[in-house]
Amino acid sequence: MSYLNHHSLEHIDNLLLEFSIYKRYKRAVVLTYFFVFVIALLCVVLSFAYHRHVMIKAHKAQVVRSGEQLDSVLVKHARMLQLLQQASLESLHVTHSFDLSQWNQHPYDGYRLLVPAVGRGFSLINEASILIEDNAHQHPLYAPLMQVNRHLASVLPKVSIISPLIQSAFFISDIGISYYPQHDGVHLRKKQQRLMNTSIYRLLQKQHKNDVQWYLDPDSHNMMVAMNIVHEGHFLGVIFFELDVYLLLKETFNDLSFSSKSLFLDDEQRVIWDNLSLPQEKMNQLLSTIHFSKEANIHDSLFSQQAFFVHKVNLFPMHWTFVVMEKNGELFDNLGYLMLLSFIMGLCVLLLVVSFVHMVIGHAFINPAIKLLSHLEECAKEPVLPPLNISSEWQPWFKLVSQIFREHQKNTINLSNQNKRLDKLVVQRTQKLKEINARRERDFALLRSLIDSIPDAIVFKDKQGKYLGFNKAAQVMLGISEHHAIGSDAAYFDHNEQQADKVLQEEESILRNHTSCRYQECIQVGHRVVWIDVHKFPFYDRQGDLQGLIGMWRDITREKASSEQLRLSEERYHLAMDAVEDGLWDWYLDKDKWFCNAAFYTMLNYEAFSFDWNNDFLQTLVHPDDRDIRAAKLAHLLNHPQSDYAVEFRIRCQDGHYIWILARGRVVEFNEKGRPQRIIGTHKDITQHKESEVALVEAKQEAESVSLYKSQFLANMSHEIRTPMNAMLGMLQLIKQTTLNVQQQDYVEKAERSTNSLLAIVNDILDFSKIEAGKLDVAQEKFSVHDVLQQAAELLALSSRKPQVELIIDADIPLDLQCLGDSLRLGQILNNLLVNAIKFTESGFIELGCQLLNIDAKIVTLKFWVHDTGIGMSEQQQKNLFIAFSQVDGSTTRRFGGTGLGLSISQNLVELMGGQIKVNSQEGEGSDFSFEIPFKLISSPSATTEAIPLKDNKQTQVLILNTNLRFLDVCQRYFKRLGCLVDGTHEPSTFLFTTKIKQPLVVVMDEADITSSSVLDALHQQVQRGELKVRPYLLILSHQQQPSPANWPAPQFLHKPLCLTDIRTALLMLDKHPHPQRVPVEAPQATMQPHAYRVLLVEDNIINQQIASELLRKQGYTVEIADNGKQALDMVSLHSYDVVLMDIQMPLMDGFSTTIELRKYFSKVELPIIAMTAHAMQADRDRSVQVGMNDYVTKPFKLDELLAKLIKAIQTPA
């Protein structure tokens, strides 16, 4: 692809895009970038999901730890409350009374507020306050209550200092309340009343055990921790801790960063505290979602599309659930930003790496690969040398491609032949498999049809007694269809349980013992009683394994009914036997006793019923030569009882002479085991018939002898006629080589034509005699249809003396069409039709045509025709056309000559080849003979073998001038098949005008048009004036080589009759020599001179010796003569010869024996032998090939034919 260096970069890219691999590479680059983007995006998504999962898991663990911390804080306060309760109970055991003097009293309406007096026993300034009712002293538990109030008033401030979460602490009883920190009396009174009305207080008041209770105060939204104080079974009051919820959550969840969305749920999942500020409907929806969701679910529909993560923490002391909801954005905002940044950086890095890799691959591999593909494309058309501008690493690949394609050209033919053979094998194997499958299906259908056609009921059962199927007779007998009964047992049909059990036991015994069972029984079928013959036996598969049981039921009701009638009919039967002329016999095999009628005795000259017959005695009367035949026929009948018994044999009569008997018989009864028990037959005397057969055979043998004598007579007559004819033709050929004047030359040519006509008549008579005898065989050999057509046309052109008749070949078939058949007989048919056409055509044209009608993998059907513009025929003349030795009328023979055998022979040959000849003719309008013949196809023709390779990617422009319109049409079609642009005309003026427009590269003209007009001169003037850019290449159609026109040097002559191969050869020469005016005249090829060859002529006839030797010596051969085969062996042993011409019939040793002896020492290549005899029979030719001869020449021979076979035999390579 050196031309790439001279084009622009844009042109190179466009060129590269033509290759599919480069297109795929570009597509792969785009897909690579896309996959890199997808992979980077997928990695970021997976990384984000992974980090998100890790963050959620870590945050969840942190929430759990904070929940545990919250749990521990609550447990701590519960323990503090228990310690206060214990301390309060212990203070009751201290024996001192409550001293009001230590308290400052502030009276209110019905109650008093006691505030510790500073310096009167209180160490703390901020002591608890006590609010008691005025009539509290009347309470039965006044003393212990006041003691507990006093103790707690001093302790509660200390507890608040210990736990900053305690917002307030107080003790409530029936007489009052102790509260810290201090408050005014009104506030404390309301606090007491409100707490005493709570359900927790009432619950603790009823309990007699110390228990801690938790709840959230709906007014203060603080957590309340309560515990009752019971002393000696008496309820004293309840201690309360009021914990700040917000401070509690801040202390326990201080490590988490979340929005303040939380709520407390009790053990029944009811909200006891929250900071969500949601309506009750949305709160219920949220509670339902939290209850049925996992902890990591997001709820965004309740909070204005804000996504939250939900975490639930179980608080064990009070069996509450604390729910924390965190905003999604606060958790993953930083993570999303980091993932986006990682995605962008990773994508950029991957894209840079991929771009660099693609750039390196494109430079190091793709561009050289594109060049390699271009080199491949060029080599696919024609192997070329590798380009120069490639790197050294790629040079071996380019050289390898060139070498592979060169070897590919060599191997194409071998591979094609192998593929054809494989295709044939595949077709044969496929056909064989189809036949096997069809045979199996046919066997199955046949077996089923046979079973269904049997009148006996047949059933099949498996080893368990289940029905597998039965035939149509069984369906009729049982009254049920087959598919309903399959899989059931005997009880399905027989409702009698005892009978069904009996059948099952019987079948089990058969299967267990592998035996058969046969008996007769009477059964009820419908409304009638029938007798059946039952036969049951097991069946096995191919391996011998038991498969089940077969049962056969035969209706023998009629047999039973007729058994009584049989006895009565015996008398009538014997009377009938006596009335028959043939011998009737009834053989009971169990007793070997024969019952015969009277005719059986009398035809053997015995007195009727004089003794009893048996088979052994009868066998002794049979002729010894016929005993084995009769015994074999009887044995076959006994082994195959359903077959017929028929045999002919001789039997001795009482007087000792033999007569011919035709014995026929059939088995009519069987025993219980199914073996033949009784055979009935006849004996017929066929002696007269046999004598007639002998006479017929003798007559046939006599006729065959006459036919043999006729064939021998024809062979001898052929030899005797051809021997003097060989001398006549030989002498005429020798005379033609001498100096003759015009008159003598005319005499010799007429004598030669008469001799050839006589030879044709002899050949026709021989062929007709072989056809009559049915001994004409059709050979099967490979041949080219084009060659047969061309040879037949050329033979007629050489023998025809009618220049005013144009011979046209219209072969619309592929050039490389190869068939299997008898090319010689096909050529003989065409030659007979052409000769017949030339006889009756004085002017116009004769067309020899062939058309391909049908083609498949094995058979091709061809249509041949011969059309002429002669005198034509009437319908009556056409009826007698193919009758041997007849012409259309009596004057035909006088005017045109001939024996009338040509068309008859052609018809018989066409029929032998599988066709039928047809004729269509009208008087004064010519005749049309046609026939269709199927041939075996050697190989499928190629559609690319005809077209001429394009020159500069242009079709060759051709212009044809011819006055014969039919020839012009055929010629135009020939050029079009070769890929040319064709125009044609029969007018010279139109021809000259068209040349200016079309500027043809080739012009085709007839020799008559050149000599009778000035067209060529005018064409030359157009070239001189510059009207034609290039002098066209001239093709001249002629019957023989003509001198070149003076004004048009070096034309190419195409000899008539014109065929496609001649035109193709001429156009190929045009491709080699693009300037027709400078085309050199091809010199004849140098061949080895004949005088260098030594020929041994083995011939006993002196005249034939003279003719053959002088003809060959005049051609330059060295000829030596042997009179017989023995002399030829002696001469070959002493001298060396290049070829031997061997006569067949010679004294002492004939040509066949001589050839057999020579082949013991010399091969066909070392010493070629050509048979030369007057015998024209095919058997003689076949025998010549069998004994080792190279070829065959029939006398009288033609010099050209003999010389061609000599050169072929001598120059055949070893």
VENZI-V833663 format. One record per run of one state. SS is the DSSP state (alpha for helix, beta for strand, coil for the rest). FROM is the first residue (numbers start at 1). TO is the last residue. Records with the same first field share a line. If there is no record, write none. Layout:
SS=FROM-TO + FROM-TO
//
This chain:
coil=1-1 + 7-8 + 17-19 + 92-99 + 108-110 + 117-128 + 134-135 + 139-141 + 163-165 + 174-175 + 181-184 + 197-198 + 207-211 + 217-222 + 232-233 + 244-244 + 253-260 + 266-270 + 275-279 + 293-297 + 299-307 + 316-319 + 382-391 + 454-456 + 463-466 + 471-471 + 479-481 + 486-489 + 493-496 + 514-516 + 526-527 + 541-545 + 556-556 + 580-582 + 589-592 + 597-597 + 603-612 + 614-614 + 623-626 + 640-644 + 653-657 + 671-675 + 686-686 + 737-741 + 774-780 + 800-804 + 813-817 + 822-822 + 840-843 + 856-858 + 869-874 + 880-889 + 897-901 + 913-916 + 922-926 + 940-950 + 952-953 + 955-956 + 962-964 + 978-980 + 986-987 + 999-1001 + 1013-1014 + 1025-1032 + 1039-1051 + 1056-1059 + 1073-1075 + 1079-1089 + 1093-1093 + 1099-1101 + 1115-1117 + 1123-1124 + 1135-1138 + 1143-1150 + 1159-1167 + 1174-1177 + 1188-1190 + 1195-1198 + 1211-1214
alpha=2-6 + 9-16 + 20-91 + 100-102 + 136-138 + 142-162 + 185-196 + 199-206 + 245-252 + 280-292 + 328-381 + 392-453 + 472-478 + 482-485 + 490-492 + 497-513 + 557-579 + 598-602 + 615-621 + 627-639 + 687-736 + 742-773 + 785-799 + 823-839 + 875-879 + 890-896 + 902-912 + 965-977 + 988-998 + 1007-1012 + 1015-1024 + 1060-1072 + 1076-1078 + 1090-1092 + 1102-1114 + 1125-1134 + 1151-1158 + 1178-1187 + 1199-1210
beta=103-107 + 111-116 + 129-133 + 166-173 + 176-180 + 212-216 + 223-231 + 234-243 + 261-265 + 271-274 + 298-298 + 308-315 + 320-327 + 457-462 + 467-470 + 517-525 + 528-540 + 546-555 + 583-588 + 593-596 + 613-613 + 622-622 + 645-652 + 658-670 + 676-685 + 781-784 + 805-812 + 818-821 + 844-855 + 859-868 + 917-921 + 927-939 + 951-951 + 954-954 + 957-961 + 981-985 + 1002-1006 + 1033-1038 + 1052-1055 + 1094-1098 + 1118-1122 + 1139-1142 + 1168-1173 + 1191-1194
//
